[in-house]
Amino acid sequence: MVPAKLRVVEEKDFGKLASLLTEGFPSRSLELWEKRFHSWWEKNPFWTPDIPIGWLLEDKNGNIVGFMGNIPVKFQVNGQESLASAGTSWYVKPEFQGSNSILILLAWLKQRNFQLFLSTTPNEKVQKMIPKLGFVQIDFPFNQTEYWDILNCGQALHLLIKRRLKPGVMTITFKIILLPIRLISRLILPLKKAKVQRLRCPEYTTSFCSACDASFTEFWERNKKEYTTTLFRDAETLSWLCSMEENQSRFIIKCIQKSDLAMAGYLLFDIVIEPQTRIKLMRLRDLFIPEPKEKAVLSMISASMSVAIKNDVAIIKYWAPNQEIENIFKKLFWFKKKCRYPYLYKFSGKVEANIKAGHEFIPSLIDPDRGLI
């Protein structure tokens, strides 16, 4: 292992950092990293100059050879409003890996102004290593199951086949199989549109938001659970997370009960283009439905299907946070897929000592940096 020097990242380093990270993550461009730096710190309402942007490693010639970012985000930690740090984009050049990598990790964990540390995009090697430092891994999503609402059978089959073939391979046989299925998909679309109308419940109304107003903060304050650790879902936090669009469309479906105009819940989605096939997918990133009444959930699903049809989306991907919502999904969607998202967390020592019986950690796919990377 070649020795390297550790120091805190400065804004002037962003250009060189972007170059390093395109080496570590070849599928992501310089422009994409520059957008991320802007979102993670400059636009972040919870970042202040006394919070390190991250840490980097330099070789003897001053070249950047390693990096780890430090994204602050508002969390409810053990029932109290606080800040969490999401470690992001940890990369060290191969010849410098080893104790240099640990130096960065320890610098992150030694911070005293955070109550919680999140690692939500680690590779398999990191997933095995950091539990030794006290990180806990959550089985996420609930029952490790993702539910797919397939709106275009031909495109969905194309996507599944493409993922199982070697890159660049699409045989004549598969192309022939796909042709009639694509034709059938056009006939199925009117049935999907009829389902949208059928699921819509007159007791509720839905609307679409790209930013969040005070009603989201009021809804969160009214429904947050005591002794719970989870993303703080006030308007400021959600609006910042909603503004992070990287070649995608991010929006919230808000549900209101007509009888008293009270908010019943929301679903937050991304519409993304799958890079290999150019097929559009719509992914559920976050939801907050404290009292999951079936008619409210169905109204939000109806609204999400309507958006997907208008945007020529092939598949909507849902996940449930609990058994109540999973029971609703089971009745609606025939296709489900086993999946597990990496999500590890570690409390500061002070918080760990005060965890009370009945404490619950509720993760979300939008938690940085899972919502960003």
ABEGO torsion letter per residue (X at the ends): XBBBBBBBBBAAAAAAAAAAAAAABAABBAAAAAAAAAAAAAABAABBAABBAEBBBBBAAGBBABBBBBBBBBBBBGGBBBBBBBBBGBBBBAAABEAAAAAAAAAAAABAABABBBBAABBAAAAAAAAAAGBBBBBOBBGGBBBBBBABAAAAAAAAAAAABBBGBBBAAAAAAAAAAAAAAAAAAAAAAAAAAAABBAABBBBBBABBBAAAAAAAAAABBBGBBBBBABAAAAAAAAABBBGBBBBBBBBBBAAAGBBAEBBBBBBBBBAAAGBBBBBBABBBBABBBAAAAAAAAAAAAAAAAAAGBABBBBBBABAAAAAAAAAABABBBBBBBBBBBBBBAAAAAABBBGBBBBBBAABOAAAAX
